[in-house]
Amino acid sequence: MNQAEVNALDWDFGAPSFYRVIQVVDDHIDIMGHTNNVVYVSWLEDVAWGHSQALGLGWDKYTELNRAMVARRHEVDYLAATFNGDTLVMGTWITENDQKISITRRYQLIRPKDGVTALRGCTKWVCVAVDSGRPKRMPPEFVSGYQLTAPV
């Protein structure tokens, strides 16, 4: 899918600030014949990490700053099943940044062939020191990098 096709989907917060196209494969399917719920959570993390890297906040920057964002809480609403062979698009937006210790990231998973939203999710991310894992104030690079892309 190209950018125009992605932007034309029915997104909750307008065109996503970052997205991934996902192809459902055999390894994603559970005993019920649809994508396993744990796989969806791994896709949330993948799109979040991809967005961080695109913002210049990859592992090298994290270690240089001795800061990282770690998941504190995931909320996932599974709205429709997805199946082997489905092409999906996962979009993400940063909807809160307290500019101190936490951000909130929202996600939406759309199946373009029928426009169905299969999932909506939200993750609360907390800034920690890489060397200790303890909560620490965001460095200026995180405050400016993780700017709101869709305030709620």
N, C-alpha and C positions, 0 to 999 in steps of 0.2 A: 504494500500500500504506500502511496506517496503522501506527502504532507497535506495536500489539498483534500484527498479522500479522508484522511484522519480528521482534519479540521471540520469536515462536513458531518461527522457523526453527531449524535444527540448527546453531547456532554453536559453534565450537571453544572459545571463551572466555566463553560466556554472551552475553546481549544486547550488541550493540556499543555503545561509547560514542558513536559517530557512524556514520552510514551515508548512502549515496546510492542512490536507485533509478535504474537505468540502462536505457535503451531502446536495443537494438542496431538501428542503421539502416544503409542501403546503404553509407555512407561508411566504416563500420567493417569491411566485408567485404573479404577478399583474394581472390586468384586461386583459392584452394582452396575458396572458398565459405563460409568461417567467419570469425569475428572475427580480425583480424590481431594478432599478438603485441605489436606496438608500441602498439596501441590500449589493451591491458590496462594497460601501464605508465603511459600517460597517465591512466587511471582511478585508478591508485594515487595519483598525484600530486594529482589532483583531490579525492579523498576526504581525503587528508592535509591539503591546504590548506583545504578546507572545515571540517575539524575544528579546525585552528588558528584560523581566523576565528571559529568558534563559541566558542572559549575566550577570545576577546578578544585574540588574538595575530595580527592581520592586518598588512598592510603598513604602515599608519600607526604601529602599535606597534613594529614591527621598525625602522623608520627613526628613531623617537623614541629607542629604546634603542641604536641602531647595532649591532643583532644580528639574525641570521637563522639559521634552520635550513636546511641544504642537504643534499641526498642524497649520501651517500658510497658506499652500496652497496645495490643491489636484488637480492633473490633472489625468483624467481617459479617456482612449480610450476604448470604448465598441466595440469589434471586432466581436463577435458572441453571439447569444442568448444562454442561458442555461435554462434547464427545470427541472421540478419536477422529482426527481429520479436520476438526474445526479450526478456523483461523480467528484469532481474537486480538483485540487491541486493549492494552492496559495503559490508562492515562493516570497522571499524578499531578497534584497541586499542593503547594505549601499554603495552608489556610490560617495558621497561627505561628507566631514567633514572639516569645516574650522578651527576646533579646538578652536573656539572662542565662537560662538553663534548658529550656525546652522548645520544641517545635511540634506542630501537628501537621501531618501529611495525610491527604485524602486520595483515594484511588477509585477508579471506575473501570470495569472490564466490560467491553462491548463486543458482541459477535456481529461483525459488519454485514454478513449475508442477510440477516433479518432485522438488524438494528436493536436486538435485545440486549439489555444490560443484564449480565449474568451475575455481577458482584458489585457491591459498593463496600469500601473499607476505609479504615482510619487507623493511623498509628501515631502514638505519642512517643516522640524521640527525646532522649535526655542526653545532655552533654556530660561526658566523663573524661577523666584523665586516662590516657592510654596506659601509662605505667602502673596505675593503681586500681583503675576501674571505679574510682569514687567520683561522685557528681562534682563538677567544676563549672565555673562560669564560662560562657561561650567567649572565645577570642573574637576580636573585631572581624576577622575573616569569615566566621560563621554567621555573625550578625548581618553582615552585608551579603554574604553568599546565599544564605537561606532566607531570602526576602519573600514576602507574601506574593503568591502568584494568583491567589483567588481568595480574598478574605470572605469569611462566612458571616 
